[in-house]
Structure formats: C-alpha cells, structure tokens
Amino acid sequence: MLIWSLFFVNREAAASVLIGVLIALANFWLLERLAIGLLGRKKASTTRLVLMFIAKMAILFGVLAFVVLRVPIQPLYFLLGLSCIVVGIVAEGIIGMFSSQVETD
C-alpha cells in the first residue's frame, strides 16, 4: 500500500499511509506487551494492567486526534494505513484456517 501510494498517488498520500501504519504497529505492540503482562508468568496486578490499557487507549486517541487535526495528511490514505494491519491479521487467520484444514485431512 505504501509503495503503491508513493508511485501512483503522491508523497502526501504515502506519508499518510506510513503514519497510519506506524500508529497501528505501535498500538498492537503495546497491546501485546499488556497481554503478555496479563497472561504471562509475571506477577502483575490486574488493576495496574487495566489502568495501563486505559492509558494506552487515551494516548492512542490523543495521537489520532493530533494527527487528524494538526498534521497535513490525506484522511482516506491515513485510514487505509491504520487498517492495513487489521486486514493482514484477518487474512493470516483465514489462510491459517484453510491451511490447517488441508493438513488435518
């Protein structure tokens, strides 16, 4: 998506996709860290992890609001960048579902 927007649209569209992808990656990385803390072997307070999750969401919404309101981006390409990670996860799940059915048959 990033390369496509760079070559076929313009640099601002490519920058919008890149910003969206980076925010989505940072969000999923932090979510993974919180899940590891909650489900892992580390003894961490559930209340503390819930508060950290709420703080992560508040920071995410703050970053999104800042980018949309203050950074000169193209909103459609920004949303495409944010969505690329989710689409990739769903596609990987579907592919994994069908490949596991082939292996079990």
C-alpha positions as CSV (number, residue, x, y, z in Angstrom):
1,M,0.0,0.0,0.0
2,L,2.8,2.4,0.9
3,I,4.7,1.7,-2.3
4,W,1.6,1.9,-4.4
5,S,0.6,5.3,-2.9
6,L,4.1,6.6,-3.3
7,F,4.3,5.8,-7.0
8,F,0.8,6.2,-8.2
9,V,-0.7,8.9,-6.0
10,N,1.7,11.4,-4.3
11,R,4.1,11.7,-1.4
12,E,1.5,13.2,0.9
13,A,-0.7,10.0,0.4
14,A,2.4,7.8,1.0
15,A,3.2,9.8,4.2
16,S,-0.4,9.4,5.4
17,V,-0.3,5.6,4.9
18,L,3.1,5.4,6.6
19,I,1.8,7.4,9.6
20,G,-1.3,5.2,9.9
21,V,0.8,2.0,9.7
22,L,3.2,3.2,12.3
23,I,0.5,4.2,14.7
24,A,-1.3,0.8,14.2
25,L,2.0,-1.1,14.7
26,A,2.8,0.8,17.9
27,N,-0.8,0.2,19.2
28,F,-0.5,-3.6,18.5
29,W,3.0,-3.7,20.1
30,L,1.7,-2.1,23.3
31,L,-1.3,-4.3,23.3
32,E,0.9,-7.3,23.0
33,R,3.0,-6.1,25.9
34,L,-0.1,-5.7,28.0
35,A,-1.4,-9.1,27.1
36,I,1.9,-10.7,28.0
37,G,1.8,-9.0,31.3
38,L,-1.8,-10.1,31.9
39,L,-1.4,-13.7,30.7
40,G,2.3,-14.3,31.2
41,R,4.2,-15.7,34.1
42,K,5.0,-12.3,35.5
43,K,3.0,-11.5,38.6
44,A,1.4,-8.2,37.8
45,S,-1.6,-6.6,39.3
46,T,-4.7,-6.9,37.2
47,T,-5.8,-3.4,38.2
48,R,-2.5,-2.0,37.2
49,L,-2.7,-3.6,33.8
50,V,-6.3,-2.4,33.3
51,L,-5.2,1.1,34.1
52,M,-2.3,0.8,31.7
53,F,-4.7,-0.4,29.0
54,I,-6.9,2.6,29.6
55,A,-3.9,4.9,29.5
56,K,-2.8,3.3,26.2
57,M,-6.2,3.9,24.7
58,A,-6.2,7.5,25.9
59,I,-2.8,8.1,24.4
60,L,-3.8,6.4,21.1
61,F,-6.9,8.6,20.8
62,G,-4.8,11.6,21.6
63,V,-2.3,10.7,18.9
64,L,-5.0,10.1,16.4
65,A,-6.7,13.4,17.2
66,F,-3.4,15.3,16.9
67,V,-2.6,13.7,13.6
68,V,-6.0,14.3,12.1
69,L,-6.3,17.8,13.4
70,R,-2.8,19.2,13.1
71,V,-0.8,17.1,10.6
72,P,-1.4,17.7,6.9
73,I,-2.5,14.2,5.9
74,Q,-4.9,12.7,3.5
75,P,-7.5,11.1,5.7
76,L,-8.5,8.3,3.4
77,Y,-4.9,7.1,3.0
78,F,-4.3,7.6,6.7
79,L,-7.3,5.3,7.4
80,L,-6.0,2.8,4.9
81,G,-2.7,2.7,6.7
82,L,-4.4,2.2,10.0
83,S,-6.5,-0.6,8.5
84,C,-3.6,-2.5,6.8
85,I,-2.6,-4.2,10.0
86,V,-6.1,-5.4,10.8
87,V,-6.7,-6.7,7.2
88,G,-3.3,-8.5,7.4
89,I,-4.3,-10.2,10.7
90,V,-7.7,-11.3,9.3
91,A,-6.1,-12.6,6.1
92,E,-3.5,-14.5,8.0
93,G,-6.2,-16.1,10.2
94,I,-8.2,-17.1,7.1
95,I,-5.2,-18.5,5.4
96,G,-4.2,-20.4,8.6
97,M,-7.7,-21.8,9.0
98,F,-7.7,-23.2,5.4
99,S,-4.1,-24.5,5.6
100,S,-4.8,-26.3,8.9
101,Q,-7.8,-28.0,7.3
102,V,-5.7,-29.2,4.5
103,E,-3.0,-30.6,6.9
104,T,-5.6,-32.5,9.0
105,D,-7.4,-34.1,6.0
